[in-house]
Amino acid sequence: MPTIPKRPFGRTGHRSTVTLFGAAALSNVTQAQADRTMEMLMEYGVNHIDTAASYGDAEIRLGPWMERYRDRFFLATKTGERTYSKAKEEIHRSLERLRVDHVDLIQLHNLVHPDEWEIALGPGGALEAAVEAREQGLVRFIGVTGHGLTVAAMHHRSLMRFDFDAILLPYNYVLMQNEQYARDFERVVALARERNVAVQTIKSLAKGPWGDKLRTRATWYEPLEAQEDIDRAVHWVLGRGDLFLNTVGDIELLPKVLKAAARFTGQRPSDGEMAAMLQEEHMTPLFVS
C-alpha cells in the first residue's frame, strides 16, 4: 500500500504525514470500529493524530492504541476551557483518557470569540494552564484552533499575543472565494511561515451545509463523496506545499481521503477544474457573514 508523504510540522522537529488524522471521526463509534480505523491509518503510515477533549469518546477510543504505539504518533489534543483551573483539569483528564504521560501538542480549541479570547489569553486564562503543562513536561507544544469567517484574523491576533507553535483553521476552494477570508488567511499563513508555525487545515471536503437534507454522514456539514471530487479537494489543499490537511470526521469517508493523499504527486488542480467541480456539485459556503 502506498504511504502518504511527510512534511516538517513547523518547528516541532517532527515530520508529519501531510494528512493528519482528525479524530473527531471517532467521537461516536465503537472500539471495534476505532480499532479498524487505527489499523488502516497505520497501513497508510499516518503518524499524527489530532483529537480533542470535546470529541465525544475519541480520546477513550485512542487510549488502547496510545498505550501500545505512543512512539509512532505525534499526538495532539485540545481544551475548550477558557480559565486556568478548568483548562488544567481538562488537560489532565485528556492525559488519563489517552493513557499517556504527555501529548505533543495542546491546542486552545475554537478560540474565535473576542470575549473568550481575552479570558483565555489573559491573566488566569487557559493559556497559563497550557504553559504550565509545557513546563511540567505534560505537553511539548502549544497551538490554537478555530472555525468561521473571523478565525484567520483572530489567529493573527493570537500569534501577535503569544508564540504559538501551530494554528488550525478552515481552508477549501469555496471558502477562498470569500475575498476577506482569503486576505486574512494569506496574512496569517505568511506570519506562520515567517515564524515556522505549523498550519493545519480543516473542512477540505465541505460541500456545504446540510440544510433540510437528511444527514447521511457523521460530519456536521455535507461532504463531497465521489472519489474524483475528494481527490481534487485533497490535492488542491496539499498542492500549496505549506499546509497540513486534517482528515474528514467520518470513518466511512476516511479511506477515500487517505487514498487521495497517498496518490498525491505534487500537482495541484487548476482553478478551472475547481470552479467546474463547484458548479457540478452545487457547492455552497459553509460559513456566511
C-alpha positions in Angstrom: 0.0 0.0 0.0 1.4 3.5 -0.9 2.3 5.7 2.1 1.4 9.3 2.5 4.1 12.0 2.1 5.6 13.8 5.1 6.5 17.4 5.8 8.2 19.2 8.7 5.4 20.1 11.2 6.5 23.6 11.8 9.4 23.9 14.2 8.5 20.9 16.3 11.2 18.7 14.7 8.6 16.1 13.7 7.9 15.1 10.1 4.2 14.6 10.0 2.2 12.9 7.2 0.6 15.7 5.1 -2.8 14.3 6.2 -3.3 14.3 9.9 -5.9 12.0 11.4 -8.8 14.1 12.5 -10.0 12.0 15.4 -13.4 13.8 15.6 -14.3 10.8 13.4 -14.0 8.6 16.5 -16.5 10.7 18.5 -19.3 8.2 18.3 -18.0 4.9 17.2 -17.4 1.5 18.9 -14.0 0.4 20.0 -14.0 -2.2 17.2 -14.7 0.5 14.6 -11.9 2.6 16.1 -9.6 -0.3 16.0 -10.2 -0.9 12.3 -9.7 2.8 11.7 -6.4 2.8 13.5 -5.2 -0.3 11.7 -5.9 1.5 8.4 -4.1 4.6 9.4 -1.0 2.6 10.3 -1.2 0.8 7.0 -1.0 4.2 5.3 1.7 5.4 7.6 -0.2 8.2 9.1 1.8 9.4 12.1 -0.1 12.3 13.5 -3.3 12.3 15.4 -5.4 15.4 16.2 -8.1 14.9 18.8 -9.9 17.0 21.4 -11.5 16.7 24.9 -14.8 17.6 23.3 -14.8 14.9 20.6 -17.1 12.5 22.3 -15.4 9.2 23.1 -12.4 9.9 20.8 -9.8 10.1 23.5 -11.1 7.0 25.1 -11.1 5.1 21.8 -7.5 6.2 21.2 -6.3 5.2 24.7 -5.6 1.5 24.0 -3.6 2.4 20.9 -1.6 5.1 22.6 -0.7 2.6 25.3 0.9 0.3 22.7 2.0 2.7 19.9 2.6 6.0 21.5 6.1 6.4 19.9 4.6 6.1 16.4 2.4 9.2 16.6 2.7 12.9 17.1 -0.3 13.3 19.4 -2.3 16.5 19.7 -5.4 17.2 21.7 -7.4 20.4 22.6 -9.0 22.1 25.5 -12.1 24.2 25.0 -12.0 25.6 28.5 -11.1 29.3 28.9 -9.9 29.6 32.5 -6.6 28.3 34.0 -8.3 26.0 36.6 -10.7 24.4 34.2 -8.2 24.0 31.4 -5.7 22.5 33.7 -8.3 20.0 34.8 -9.3 19.1 31.3 -5.6 18.7 30.2 -5.1 16.2 33.0 -8.3 14.4 32.1 -7.2 14.1 28.5 -3.9 12.5 29.5 -5.8 10.0 31.6 -8.3 9.2 28.8 -5.5 8.9 26.2 -3.5 6.7 28.7 -0.3 8.8 28.1 2.1 10.8 30.3 2.3 13.6 27.8 0.9 14.9 24.5 3.0 16.6 21.8 0.6 19.4 21.2 -2.1 21.0 23.3 -4.4 23.5 21.5 -6.8 26.1 22.7 -9.9 24.9 20.9 -12.1 27.2 18.7 -10.7 30.4 20.2 -12.5 32.9 18.0 -15.0 35.0 20.1 -13.2 38.2 21.3 -14.6 37.9 24.8 -13.4 34.3 25.2 -10.1 35.2 23.6 -9.5 37.9 26.3 -10.2 35.4 29.0 -8.2 32.5 27.6 -5.1 34.6 26.8 -5.4 36.9 29.8 -4.4 36.6 33.5 -5.7 33.3 34.9 -6.6 32.1 31.5 -6.3 28.7 29.7 -3.0 29.7 28.1 -1.4 29.8 31.6 -2.5 26.2 32.1 -1.0 25.2 28.8 2.3 26.9 29.5 2.4 25.3 33.0 1.7 21.9 31.4 4.6 22.5 29.0 6.9 23.4 31.9 5.9 20.2 33.6 6.6 18.1 30.6 2.9 17.2 30.1 2.8 18.8 26.7 5.6 19.8 24.3 4.0 22.4 22.1 1.0 24.8 22.2 -1.4 25.7 19.4 -4.7 27.4 18.8 -7.7 26.4 16.6 -10.9 27.8 15.3 -13.8 27.9 12.9 -15.8 30.5 11.0 -15.0 33.6 8.8 -13.2 35.6 11.5 -10.8 32.8 12.6 -7.9 33.7 10.3 -7.9 37.3 11.6 -8.2 36.1 15.2 -5.3 33.6 14.7 -3.2 36.5 13.5 -4.1 38.4 16.7 -3.3 35.3 18.7 0.2 34.9 17.1 0.9 38.6 17.9 0.0 37.9 21.6 1.8 34.6 22.1 4.3 32.5 20.2 2.1 29.5 19.4 3.6 26.5 17.6 0.6 25.6 15.5 -2.7 27.0 14.2 -5.7 25.2 12.7 -8.4 26.8 10.6 -10.8 26.1 7.6 -9.5 26.0 4.1 -11.1 24.9 0.9 -11.8 26.3 -2.6 -15.3 27.6 -1.9 -14.2 29.4 1.2 -11.3 31.0 -0.5 -13.7 32.7 -2.9 -14.6 34.9 0.0 -12.2 37.8 -0.6 -12.0 39.0 3.0 -11.4 35.5 4.3 -8.8 34.8 1.6 -6.9 38.0 2.6 -7.0 37.1 6.3 -5.9 33.6 5.5 -2.9 34.6 3.4 -1.9 37.1 6.0 -1.9 34.7 8.9 -0.2 31.9 6.8 2.5 34.4 5.8 3.2 35.2 9.5 3.1 31.5 10.3 5.6 30.8 7.6 7.9 33.6 8.9 7.9 32.1 12.4 7.9 28.4 11.2 4.5 27.8 12.8 2.6 24.7 11.5 -0.6 25.4 9.7 -3.3 22.7 9.9 -6.5 23.0 7.7 -10.0 21.6 8.2 -13.2 21.3 6.1 -11.4 20.4 2.9 -14.3 18.2 1.8 -17.1 20.6 2.7 -19.7 20.7 0.0 -22.0 23.0 2.0 -24.4 23.0 4.9 -26.9 20.1 5.2 -29.8 22.5 5.2 -33.0 20.5 5.0 -31.3 17.4 3.6 -31.2 14.1 5.5 -27.9 13.8 7.2 -26.2 10.6 6.0 -22.7 11.3 7.4 -21.1 11.9 10.8 -19.9 15.3 9.6 -21.9 18.4 10.6 -21.6 19.6 7.0 -22.5 17.8 3.8 -19.2 16.4 2.4 -18.0 15.6 -1.1 -18.5 11.8 -1.7 -17.2 10.8 -5.1 -13.5 9.7 -5.1 -12.6 12.0 -8.0 -14.1 15.0 -6.2 -12.3 14.1 -3.0 -9.0 13.7 -5.0 -9.4 17.2 -6.3 -10.3 18.7 -3.0 -7.4 17.0 -1.2 -4.9 17.7 -3.9 -5.9 21.4 -4.0 -5.1 21.8 -0.3 -1.9 19.7 -0.4 -0.7 21.3 -3.6 0.2 24.5 -1.7 3.1 22.8 -0.2 2.9 24.6 3.2 -0.3 23.2 4.8 -1.5 20.0 6.5 -4.9 18.6 5.9 -6.9 17.2 8.9 -8.9 14.2 7.6 -12.7 14.2 7.5 -14.8 13.5 10.6 -16.4 10.3 9.2 -14.7 6.9 9.3 -16.6 5.7 6.2 -15.2 8.6 4.1 -11.7 8.4 5.6 -10.4 5.6 3.2 -11.1 7.9 0.2 -9.2 10.8 1.8 -6.2 8.6 2.6 -6.3 7.1 -0.9 -6.3 10.6 -2.4 -3.4 11.7 -0.2 -1.4 8.6 -1.0 -1.5 9.3 -4.7 -0.8 13.0 -4.4 2.1 13.8 -6.8 2.5 17.5 -6.1 0.2 18.5 -8.9 -2.5 21.0 -7.8 -5.8 21.1 -9.7 -6.3 24.3 -11.7 -8.8 27.0 -10.7 -10.7 25.9 -13.8 -11.1 22.4 -12.5 -12.1 23.5 -9.1 -14.6 26.0 -10.4 -16.1 23.3 -12.6 -16.5 21.0 -9.5 -18.0 23.8 -7.6 -20.7 24.1 -10.2 -21.2 20.4 -10.8 -21.6 19.6 -7.2 -23.6 22.7 -6.3 -21.1 23.6 -3.6 -22.0 26.4 -1.3 -20.2 28.3 1.5 -20.2 26.6 4.9 -19.7 29.8 6.8 -21.7 33.0 6.0 -21.3 36.6 7.3 
